[in-house]
Amino acid sequence: MILDFDLERFIREKVTRREQSLLVADFARYDTELHERIDGKHVLVIGGAGSIGSHYIKALLRFDVASLCVVDINENGLTELVRDLRSAGGYRIPKDFITYPVNFGEVIQSARAIRHRGQLCGAQTRPQREGHFLH
């Protein structure tokens, strides 16, 4: 059993064969603009417990968001996400951080719950401008 496995190193050496991501230069170039657009915003992420959603949240938490609501059908996945974020350190978890498991089989109840949770977090349920859900 391998106890000292470095996933990041494995990806660098075996998968991408690069020391750094191809996006590093873009993130550095647009760092100020990204902070201006994201810091202090209220964010609602639907589907945040899966692999793509959780990586999105981890990328988002390099910024100082005012609040974060994470909605998913996988209650265990939400629990694992919270454990991972809190144990890993280095993430800027806002005080107003809510996870919410939703049963999409009950569509009306789920829609009301998402709207209610979104309002609790200060997130919008409709975009301000086309494609902009942050406010």
PyMOL commands that set and color helices and strands:
alter all, ss='L'
color gray80, all
select helices_A, chain A and resi 7-16+24-29+31-38+51-60+75-88+107-121
alter helices_A, ss='H'
color red, helices_A
select strands_A, chain A and resi 42-46+67-72+96-101
alter strands_A, ss='S'
color yellow, strands_A
deselect
rebuild
show_as cartoon
